[in-house]
C-alpha cells in the first residue's frame, strides 16, 4: 500500500468518525450527580462544569433533551427532574423557563432550567 493510499484511508476514517460522533443520538445536556450529591453539567460537546443556578438547554437544531444520571445512593430532585438512586432518566422538555428545588445544589438549593 502506498503512502498516498494510507493517507486517503486515514482521512476517510477520520471523516467517518466525525460524522458518527456528530450524529450520535445524545442529549443536549446531561446532569450527572455523583455520590455525595455533587452535580456536574455536561453539554452536547462533552464539556463539563459544576452545576450552577441556571441550566440552559437547546438552541438551533437541538432536540431539547436532558439526561439526568444519579450515581448517588439517594433520590435527587433537580427542578422538574426526579431521579432514583443509581439510575438515569431521559427527558424531552418544551421551551420555557422552569424553576424548582434542587437537592444536589450546594449553594441556593434552587435551580432554573431555561429551554430554548
C-alpha positions in Angstrom: 0.0 0.0 0.0 1.4 3.4 -0.9 1.8 6.4 1.4 -0.9 8.2 -0.6 -3.4 5.3 -0.2 -2.7 5.2 3.6 -3.3 8.9 3.8 -6.6 8.7 1.9 -7.7 5.8 4.1 -6.8 7.7 7.3 -8.7 10.8 6.1 -11.7 8.7 5.2 -11.7 7.1 8.7 -11.3 10.5 10.3 -14.3 11.9 8.4 -16.5 8.9 9.1 -15.7 9.1 12.8 -16.5 12.8 12.9 -19.8 12.2 11.1 -20.7 9.4 13.5 -19.8 11.5 16.6 -21.8 14.5 15.5 -24.8 12.4 14.5 -24.9 10.0 17.5 -28.1 10.4 19.5 -27.2 12.0 22.8 -28.9 14.6 25.0 -28.4 18.3 24.6 -27.5 18.4 28.3 -26.6 15.7 30.9 -26.7 16.4 34.6 -24.6 13.9 36.5 -25.0 13.6 40.3 -22.0 11.8 41.8 -22.0 10.1 45.2 -22.3 12.7 47.9 -24.7 14.8 45.8 -22.1 16.8 43.8 -23.6 17.6 40.4 -21.9 18.3 37.1 -23.4 19.5 33.8 -22.1 18.1 30.6 -23.1 19.8 27.3 -23.7 18.3 23.9 -19.9 18.6 23.1 -18.8 16.8 26.2 -17.6 19.9 28.1 -18.1 19.6 31.9 -18.8 22.3 34.5 -20.2 22.4 38.0 -24.0 22.7 38.3 -24.8 26.4 38.5 -28.0 28.2 39.4 -29.2 28.0 35.8 -29.0 25.2 33.2 -29.6 26.2 29.5 -31.0 23.5 27.2 -31.4 23.7 23.5 -30.6 26.1 20.8 -30.7 25.9 17.0 -31.3 22.3 15.8 -31.4 21.0 19.4 -33.7 18.1 20.5 -34.4 19.8 23.9 -33.4 16.7 25.7 -31.9 16.3 29.1 -30.4 13.2 30.7 -30.1 13.1 34.5 -27.7 10.4 35.8 -27.9 9.8 39.6 -24.8 7.9 40.8 -25.7 8.7 44.4 -27.4 6.4 46.9 -30.4 8.7 47.5 -33.1 10.1 45.2 -32.4 13.6 43.8 -34.8 16.3 42.6 -33.3 18.8 40.2 -36.1 21.4 39.5 -38.5 19.4 37.3 -36.4 16.2 37.1 -36.6 13.4 39.7 -34.2 10.5 39.5 -34.0 7.5 41.8 -30.7 6.3 43.3 -28.3 4.5 40.9 -30.4 5.2 37.8 -30.8 7.6 34.9 -33.8 9.3 33.2 -34.0 10.9 29.8 -36.4 13.8 29.4 -37.6 15.8 26.4 -38.7 19.2 27.6 -40.8 22.0 26.0 -39.5 25.5 25.5 -39.8 27.8 28.6 -38.2 28.6 31.9 -38.7 26.2 34.8 -37.6 26.5 38.4 -37.7 24.5 41.5 -35.9 22.8 44.3 -32.5 21.2 43.8 -31.3 18.6 46.2 -27.9 18.4 44.5 -27.3 22.2 44.6 -24.9 23.1 47.3 -25.4 26.8 47.4 -29.0 28.1 47.0 -31.0 24.8 46.7 -32.8 26.4 43.8 -32.3 25.5 40.1 -33.7 27.2 37.0 -33.8 25.3 33.7 -34.1 27.5 30.6 -35.2 25.6 27.5 -34.7 27.4 24.2 
